[in-house]
Amino acid sequence: MERMKFKEAVFQFGEQLRTEGARKGMIATGSFLAGLLCSRGLVFGKYAPFGVAAAAAAPKGGLWAGALGAFLGYLIPSPVYVPVRYAAALVAVTAIRWALSELKSVNTHPLFSPAAAFLPLLLTGMTMVFLNGSVSYTAALYVAEAFLGAGTAYFLRRAGNLLTGLTGDGQGVRAGVGAAVFDNGDVAALTASLGIVVLAFSQVTVAGVSLGRILVVLLVVYCAREGGISGGAVAGVAAGAIQGLSTAGLSYLSGAYGLGGLMAGVFAPMGRVAAAVAFIISHGVASLQVGAGNTQIFTGAVEVAVATVAYMFLPKSRRIGELFGMRGGTLSGGALRGNIVMRLKYAAQALTNVSASVDEISKKLSTICAPNLQGVYNRSTETVCAGCGLSTVCWRKYKEETLENFSQLSRPLKEKERLETCDFTKEFSSRCCRVGEMRDELNKNYARYLMKEAAELRTAQVREVVEEHFRTTAGILEEMAGEFSLYQQFDEEAAQRVAGILRDNGVTPLEVCCRVDKFDRMTIEAEIARERQKRLNRSAFTREISAACGRAFSPPCVSSTEEKCRIQMCQRPLLDVGRGFAQYCAGGGAFCGDSTNVFYDGCGRLIAVLSDGMGTGGRAAVDGAMTSAMAESLLKAGIGFDSMLQTVNSALIAKSGDESLATMDVACVDLFTGKTEFKKAGAACTVVRRGRRSEVIEASSVPVGIMPGVEFASCQRDLSAGDMIVMVSDGVVAAGSEWLVDMVMAWDEDETPNLLAQRIADEAKKRRSDGHEDDVTALVLVLR
């Protein structure tokens, strides 16, 4: 009877918790506790961005509770550096979220919480940098702290969505326990969030043994038992990263917890004892390999021992195990492609918008100091002359003399960077009763002005480089998103057959992917290790792949890094290209400043790159060869033309302090359609012959290596079999291009392209009549 009453009371209590009022109360309470505990966690020993992140990530009904909890947490004494700064950041976060609370499309966006945490942390941090006069290491720490706060806000927001019954991205509602299966991202979000919360207990120690780290180890081992290899590895890496960043000397925990979680997940099917022993051994090995001190190894071992003993008494939960289970239905190829494209576009947009926040900070800083020398005078007179009884005499009766006095102060200020009393005119000195105060105020404001000028110069230089890199990275992501959008499906069976052929040829594949685009053309990509691999017979290998996939393929395109090789193949296109090449070094020298590369990109395109280094000789040869080689390497890796250009341009600018530039001429022929793109950066003209008609393609553009932000001058033509492309360096057309067009039109199709290229080079040497020699290069491409 009593047992029935107890069950009924529990049931009624559960029903009360499901009411709307109870739900709001739990959200507010949870947000308050999360804000309070997160604000107590430290990174780098004295920074605490997690309370601000908790306020940014709090659910809509828990905003004020979360902000209050974080504010109280910052008020409690701790090693936090300047707690008032975090209070100001909390006010900014709360204001941002309150002001945008009605814009559902904005405040439900996955990047809204990270942005709301990132900007206040970065702005307040940069303000501290400016006030303290530090612009190097401390500034880097504040930027890193802002990014950590943004990442934490993302994880906390995702974890909050999971706990409140939403999907991880907050865009939908979970259908129930059976549908609420955690993927690796959910596990990472929950583990990182719990790790940040228990970080508040890391400072609670007994003889060096941390309560917070005991709880973290317990969490990792439990995730390994319930989630297997993926659950343990993700939980271990996330928890280890957080603990490693908290205090100097604990960076070894990132590897120790990650390896321990992975091995515990591997041995989890054998029972809890096997998982616990695997974690203990892995943690110990990782700690010894990193070379931590004896004290840290001992305390870490004690923490792991205590956590594993507690883990042995934790009951196994079937419901929690279901959360780590396999999903009922895997993503289709189309859904996976759409998800990848969406994520890449989001990342590209976020990187593109970084420069906006940098500009905003610069504008705020510019209002603190005088904008120019006249501003120094104005600020000084406003401060000193305000309230002076003689100000009307100076600025009304003797206004011209006063202005003349200030105008002649510019020269001593610029020469000595400070003023003495003798630098004022005698009339002004005898009339002004505050000449000493005016001198000191001018010196103070001028010193601030000089500091601002120097800071703005350094900031402009750094900002230009950083923004250029962000734009290039965003362009790469956008190009990748565009490439992924063309893929229709992934053929897993064909990939397995290709992997088998590679193994039969003595090559061990690391990854093989066979994808089919919307034109029903298959592309194969395979990644292999460079060491201890047999050399492939390209023709035999191509025949085997063609037979296995039921499609005719072109020979493979191979690109390499230090440790891996990438093999890329596409179906055999409709067109082929015949090539002709001729080159002449200026003055008969050993080095030529012109460099050419012609290659297939593995996607059915032939790309020709011609680069002309500045001048002649060895220096020009280095610039030209570096430009063309980098272009080939980046394009083979799948980087788009515009991003490739920006990367090569940055490399040439950074190569040396001296001027280093080169032209770049690119022709890209789609061998399936004949569509050809011409891209020029300071390059000479290109002659295109289509049937019995010719066209000279030239465009004004800037060579690479001169300044940031160069762009290609581009155009596109549709070519077919029998058409010709002639690319030349500027040494060929120094005497004009009319003769070149005539020679191209006179070419007989029965002759080889190489013969035409040689004729062009010989004729260009004869026509040079200005007394200067230049390198001469001619590249002929004939479609057939």
N, C-alpha and C positions, 0 to 999 in steps of 0.2 A: 504493500500500500504506500509506504513511504517512498519506495523507488518510483512508483508511478507519479506521485506528486512531484518528485524531483525532476523527472523527465518532462512533465507538463510545464514546470516553472522554467526549465531550460528552453523549451519550445516557445513559450510566451516571450521570454527575453530575446530570443532570436528574431521573433516577429517584430518586436519593438525596434530592434536594430535595423530592420529593413525599411522603416518609415523614412520619409523625406527629411524630417527634422533631425532624426538620429544620424542620418547620412551626412547632413551638413555639419552637425556637431563633430562627427569623427573626422571629416575633412579638415575642419578648422583646427581640431586638436592635433591631428597628424602634421599639418603644415607648421603649427607653432613649435612642436617638438623637433621637426626636421630643421627649421630655421635655427633653433637654439643650439642643437647639437652640431649642425654643419658649421656654424660660425666659430665653433671651438677647434675645428681642425686646422692644422697649419701645413704649409708647404714652404720649402727652402728655409725652414726654421723660424720665420717671423711674418709670413704673409698668410692671410686668411680670406681667400676669395669665395669660399664655399657658402658662407651665409648669404652673400649677395646673389650667388647662383640659385640658392634655395628660394629666395624671394622671387627671382625671375621665373622659376619653374613651378611655383606653387599653383594648384588648380584655381579656377576662377573664384570659388567660394572660400579659398584659404589664403588669398593674397595678403590681407591685412594681418591675419594671424601669423603667417610666415614671416612677414616683415617685422612684426613686433618681436617674435621669438629670436630672429637674427639680431635685432637691435639690442635686446637684453643680453644675448650671448657676447656681443662685442663690448658691452659695458663691464662684464665680469673681468677682473684683472687676468692678464695672460701675456705671453711674450709678443703679442701682435704689435707690429710697427705702425704707430699713428692710428689708433682705432677710430678717431674722428673721421678719417678719410673714408672708412667703410660705412660709417653712418651717412655721410654725404652720398655715397654710391647707392645705399639703400633708398634714400629719398628719391634719387634720380630713377632707379628701377621702378619704384612704386608709381612715380609720376608718369613714366612711359607706359606702363601697363594700364593705369587708370585712364590715361588720355586715349588709348587705342582699344579700350575694352569693348566698344560697340562695333569695331571692325572685325567681324568673325573670321573673314578670309585672311586677315593679318595675324590675329592673336592665336589662331589655331595652326598656323604654319609651323613646320618642324624647326625652322631656323629663327623663329621669333624669340623664344626664350634665350638661346645662345646670344643673339644680337643684343637683347635687353640687358644681359649680364656683361657682355664684352665691352660695349661702349662706355658705360659709367666707370668700369674698372680701368679701362685704358685712359680715359680723360682725366680721372682723378690721379692716376699714376703719373701721367705726363705733367700734370700740374705740380706734383711733388718734385719731379725731376727739375722742372724749371725753377721752382722756389729754392731748391737745394743746390742748383748749379751743376748737377751731375748729368752728363749726356751719354755715358758709355755703358758700363756694366749694369748700373742700377736701372737705367732705362730698359735694357734688355730683360731684366728680371720683371719689371712692371708689364712689359709686353707679353712675356711668357705667362705671367699671372693672369692677364686678361684672357689669353687663349685657354688656360686651364679653367677659368671661370665659365667661359662659353661652353667648353666641352662638358663640364660638370652640369651646367644647366640643361644641356641636351639629354644627358643620361637621367637626371632627376625628373625631367618632364616625361621622358619615356616610361620610367619606372612608375611615376604617378599615374599615367594613363593606364598602365597595366593593373595597378592596384584599385583604380576606380572603375574598372570594367570596360575601358576603351581599348582599342588596338594600340600597338606601340607608337604609331605616328599620330594618334589622336583624331584620326579622320573617320573612324567608325566605331561601332559597338560590338564587343565580343558576344557571340551567340550563346555561350554557356561554358561550363567547365570542360565539356568534351571537346569544344572547339578552341579552347584557350590553351593552345600548345605553344610553348616558348621556343623561339628560334635562338640562334647564337647571339643575335643582336639583343634580344630580350634578356638573355642570361647575362650578357655583358653589362647592360643597363642596370639590372637589379643588383648585380655583384658590385659594380662601381658605386652605386648609390649607397648600398649598405656599408661598403668599405669606407666611404666618406663620412657616414654617420658614426661608425665605430672609431673613426680617426680621432674623434673627440676624447676617446678613452685611452689613446696611445700614451698620453702623458701620465696616466695613472699607472705607476710602476711600484713593484715590491722587489727590492734588491736587483733592480735593472730589468726585471721581467714585466712586460707590458700587457695590461689587460686587453687593450685594443688589438694587439697583434694576436693574442690568443683567440679572440672572437673572429678575426679574419681567417686564421688557419681553420677554425671550426667550420666557417662558412665555405671555404674552398673544398675541404674534404667532403662535406655534406653534398655540395653540388656535384662532385665527382661521383659519389655513390648514386645519386638520383639521376644525373644527366649523362653519366658515362664519360667517354673520352672528350667529346665536345664540351660538355658542361664543366668538367674539371679543368680543361685547358683554358677555356675562356674566363672562368672565374679566377683561376690562378694568375693569369696574365693581368687581368683588370685589377685585382686586389694587390698584387705585387707592385704594379706601377704606382698605385696610390701611396702605398707604404714607403716605396723607395724614394718618392719625391718629398715625403713629409720632413725628413731629417737627414742631414748630411751623414754619410757613412752607412746608410741603409740601402743604397742602390742595389746591393746584391740580392735583395729580397725579390726584385722583379724576376730574375732568373730562377731563384730558389722556389718561389711560390708557383711560377708558371710550369716548371719541370715537375714539381711535386703534384700539382693538379692534374697534369697530363698522365703521369704514371699511376696516380690513384684511380683515374678514370679507366685506364687500361686494365687494372686488376680488380675493379669494382665487381665484375660478374662473379669473382671467386669468393666474395664475402667482404664484410666490413673490416675484418682483421687484415686481410690481404691488402685492401685499399689503404688502411692506416699505416701498415708497415712500408708499403711502396712510397707513401708520401714522406715518411720519416727518413728513409734511406735517400730518396731523391733530394730532399731538402738538405740533408747533411752533405751529400756529394757536391751540390751546387754551391753551398756555403764555403766548402774547403777550396773548390776550384777558383772562386772569385778572390780568395785570399783575405777573407775578413779576419779581424783580430781574434785572439783566443776568447776574450770576454764576450764578444758578439756571438761567436759560435756557441758558447756555453748557454748564454741567455736565450738564443734562438732555439737551441735544442730543448730547453726547459719549456719554452712557450709551446713548441710543437707537441711535446709530451703531454702537457696539461690539456691541450686542445683535443688530442687524439683520445685521451682517457674520457673526456666529456663526450666525444663523438660516439664512443662505444655504447653509451647509455641513451643515445637519441633513438627514438623509435622510427621505423621505416614507414613513411607515409605514402599510401597508394595514390592519393590525390595529387601530392606534389610530384610523384613519379610520373603521373600522366601529363603534367605540365612540360616535362622534358621529353615526352614521347615523340615518335615520328608523326608527321602530319599525314592526315588521311589522303590528301591529294597533293602531289608536287606541282610546282609551277610549270606551266607549259612554256615552250620556247618563245611564243609571242609575248606572254606575260613577263618572262624573264628579260627579254629584249626591251620591252617598254619600261620596266623598272630600272634597268641599267641606264637607258637614255635619260629618264627623268632625273636620276641621281646625278649623272654627269652634268646635266644642264643646271641643276641647283648649285652644284659645286662651282661651275663656271661663273654663274651669276654672282655668287658670294665673293669669289675672287675679284670679279670685275668691280664690285662695289667697295672694295677695301680702300681704294684711293679717295672715295668720298669722305670717309671718316678721317683720313689723314689731312685732307684739305680743311675740314671743319676744325680740327685741332690747331692748324696753322692760323686760321682766322681768329680763333680765340686768343692765341698767344700774341698776335699782332696788336691787339687792343691794349695790352698791358704796358707796353713801352711806347715812347714817342716814335712816330712813323718816319720822321726825317729831322734834319738839323733845325728847321724852323719850329718843329714841334718841341724840340728841347727848349728853345727860347720861350715858347708859349706856356709850357708847363711850369717853367721856372718862374716866370712873371706872375702866373696865376697863384702860385704858392706864396711867393715873397711879398708881392704888392697888394695882395688881398688884405684889407684892414689897415693899410698904411695911410695915414692922414695926408701924406704928400703925393699920393698916387695921382691925384688930379693935376698936380703941378707937372709931374713928369710926363704924363700921357695926354695932357691937353695943351698946356701952355708951352711945354718944350717937347712936344711929340716928335718933331723931326730930328732934334738932337738926340733924343733917346733911341730912336730907330737907327740912327747912324752909329751910335755906340754899339748896339747889338750886331749890326752888319759887319763891323770891323773885328768882332770877336771870332769870326769863323776861321780866320787864318791861324791865330795862336792855338785855337782848339785843335785844328787838324795837325799842326806841327808838333805840339807838346802834349796833346790829349788831356790837358787840364789848364785852367786859368789861374793867374795870379791877380792880385788887386791892381797892379800896375798896368794890366792889359786893358782896363777900362779907360775911357777918356777922362781927362781931368775935370771937365765940366760935369760929367755924370757922377764921378766920385765925390765931388764937392757938394752936389745937390742931393744925392741919395743917402739917406740915413741908414740903409740896410745893405750897403755894398758888400759887406762880408758875407751876409746870408745869401745874397744873390750869387756871389762867387761859388760858395759851397753847393748851392742848389743846382747851378749850371754844371758843375763838375760831376755831381751825382747823376743827373739826368743824361749827361753826355756819356758817362761810363755805361749806363744802362743801354743807351742807344748803340754804342759800339758792341756790347755783348749781344744785343738783338741782331745786329747786322752779321756778326760772325756765326751766330746760331742759325740764322736764316740761310746763310750760304751753305753751311754743312747740311742742314736739313734739306735744302733744295737738291743738293747732290745725292744724298742718300735716298730721298723720296723719288727722284727721277729713276734711279736704278731699281728700287723696290717696286715701283708702280709698273715699270717695264717688264719685270719678271712676273708680276701678278697678271698683267695683260697677256703675256706669252703663255703662261700656264692656263689661263682661262681659255685662250684660243685653242690650245691643245685639247682641253676637255670638250670644248664645243665641236671640234673636228671629230673626236672620238664618238661623241653622241651622234653626229651626222652619219658616221660610218656604221655604227650599230643599228641605226634606224633602217638601213638597207637590208639587214639580215632578216630572213623570213623564218628559217629553222636551222637546227643543229642536228646533223646526222650522226648519232652515237654509234650505230653499227658500222658505218664507213670509217669512223675514227678508230674503232677497234681493229678493223682490217688493216688500216695504214700502220697502226702501232705494231701489229704482227709482222708486217713486211719489214719494218725498220729493225725489229729484233732478228729476223731471219738474215738480214744483211749485216749483223754484228753491231748494230747501233741501238743503244738503250734509250727509249724516249722518256722524257720527264712529263710531257703533256702533249696531247694531240687533239686538235679541234678541226672538224669538218663542218663548214657552214654554207648555206645556200642563200643567195640574195634574192631580191624580188624579180630578177631577170632569169631565175632558175640556173644561175651559174655557181658552181661549187668552188670554194677556196679552201685549201688545206694549210693549216699552220701546225708545226711541230717544234717543240723545244727539246734540245738534247744537251748533255754535258759535253764540253770540248775534250776532256781528257779520256784517254784509253778507248777511243772509238775508231772503227775501221773507216777507211775512205769509201764513199759511195760511188759506184759507177752510175753517172747521172742518166745516161740513156737507158740502161737496163732498169734502173729504179723507176724512171718515168713510165716505162712500159708496164711494169708490175702494178704501179699505182693506178694506171689507166684501166687495166684489166680488172682490178679489185673493185673499183668504184663504178665501172661501167660508163666512163666518160673519158674523152681524150684530153690529156693534160700536157701543159708545157713543161720544159725542164725546170727544176727547182731554183728559186732565188734564195741564197744563203747570206745571212748577216750574223755577225759575231760580236760578243762582248768578251770580257776577260775570262769568264767561267762557262758561258753557255753559247750555243748556236741556235739560230732560229731559221727553220726551213719553211719556205712559203711556196705554194704551188697553186696555179689556177688552171681552169680549163683552157685548152688550146684555142686561141682567138682566130678570127677570120683573116686577119692581116699579118704580114711579116714586114720586116724592115731591113733593107740593105744599107750598108754603111760605107762611107769613104772618109779618109782622114789624111791631112797633110799639115806639116808644121815647119816653121823656119825660125831659128833663134837669131835675135838681132846681133849683127856683127860676127856671126858664126860662133857665138859663145856656147859654153857647155850647159847653161841654165836658161830655161824659157819661162817667162812670166805667165804664159797662157797654159791653162790646164783644162782637160776635158774628161768627163766620165759619162759613159752611156751604159745603161743597165735596165733590167726589168724589175719592177717592184713586187712581183709575185701576185698582183691583182689584175693582170691583163693590160698593163700600161708599160710603154717604153718611155724612159725619161732620159733626156740628154742635158747635161750641164756643162756650160763653157764659162770659165772664169778667167779674167785678165787682171793680174796683179799690177799695182801702180809701178810704172817705170819698166826697167829691164834688169836682167841679171839675177843674182841669188836672192836678194830681198823680195823682188817681185815674184820669183818662183815659189818662195815660201808662202806668200799671201795667196797666190792663185791656187796652189796645190791644197793649202789648208781649207780654202773656201769650197772648192769642188768636193774634196773628200768629206768634209763635214756635211755638206748638202746630201751627198749620196747616203751616208750613214743614217742621217735623220729621216730621209724619205723612205729608205728601206725599212726603218723601224715603225713606219706608219704615221709619222708626224706630217701634218699638212704643210703646204707650201708657205703660207704666211707665217706660221709659227717657226718653221725652219729658218726663214729669212731673219726673223727677230733673234733667234738663238745664234746664228752665225754672225750677225751684226754685233751682238753683245760680246761674243768671243773675240772678234777682231779688235773691238774697242779696248777690251781688257787685256789683250795680248801683250802690249808694251805701252810705254808712255809716249813713244813716237807715233807720228801719223802712219796708219796702216790701213789701206783700203784696197778693194778689188771690185770689179764689176761681176755681175752674175747674169747669165743668159740661160733660160730654162725653156725647153720644149717638151711637153708631155703628150704622148700620142696614145689614145685609147684604141687598142688593137681590135676591139670588138666592134666599135662604131665608127672609127676614123676621126672622132672629135679630138681636136688638138688644141691645147692651151699653150700660149706663148707668154712668158713672164720675164720682164727685164728690170734689172736694177743697175742703171748706168751703162748698159751694154750697147754694143753696136747693132746695126740693123740686121734683120733676117730676111732672106729672099725665099718666097714660097712660090712654087710653080704648080699650077693646077690645070692639067690639060695643056692647052696652048696659051694660057694666060699666066702672067706673073704679078706678084704683089710684093712690095717692100714694106715690111713691118718694122716700124721704129717708133719709139716713145721716149719722151723726156722723163728721166728718173735719176735717182741719186745712188751712187755705188754704196756698198756696205762698208762699214768701218769708219764712216765720217762722223755720224751723229746718231743718237737714239731715234727710234720711231720711223725708220725707213720703210717704204712700201714698194711693192711690185707695181709696175705698169703692165696691165694684163689685157689680153684679147683672146678671142677664140675663133677657130675656123674649122669647117667640116672638110676633111680630106678623104680621098679614096685611093684605090690601087692605081699606081702610076704617077701619083703626085710626089713632089720633092720639097724637102726643107734644106736650106743652106744656111748654116750658122757660122759666123766669122768673128774674129777679134777686130778691135779698132785699127790694127795695123793693116788690115786688108782694104778698108774703105777710107784710108787717109787721103786718097786722091779722088774720092767720090765713089758712088755706087752704080752709076749708069753702066759702066763696062761690065760689072759683075752680073747685072741683070741680063745683059746681052749674052754673056758666056753661059749662064744657066739656061736661057732659052735655046741656045744653039746646041746644047748637049743631046747626043743621040742615045736613045734608050738601049741600044745594043752595047754601048760602052759601060764600063764599070764605074760605080760612084767614086772609087778611089782615084781613078784617072781624072775625073772632074776636079776633085779636091786638090790634086797636085797641080793642075793647070791654074787654078785660082791662086795658089800660093806663089807659083812662079811669076804670074802676071802682076801680083801685088808687089813683089820685090822690084820688078822693072819699073812700075809706075811711081814709085816713091821718089820724088824729085825735090823735096824740101831740105835735103841735107841731113835729115835725122833718120835713124833706123829704129824700127820697132819690131817686136815679136809678131809673127804672122801665123794664124791658125785658121784652117777651113775644115768644117765638119759637114758632110753631106749625108742626108737620110732620105732613102727612096722607099715609099710604100709599095708593096706588091702582094 
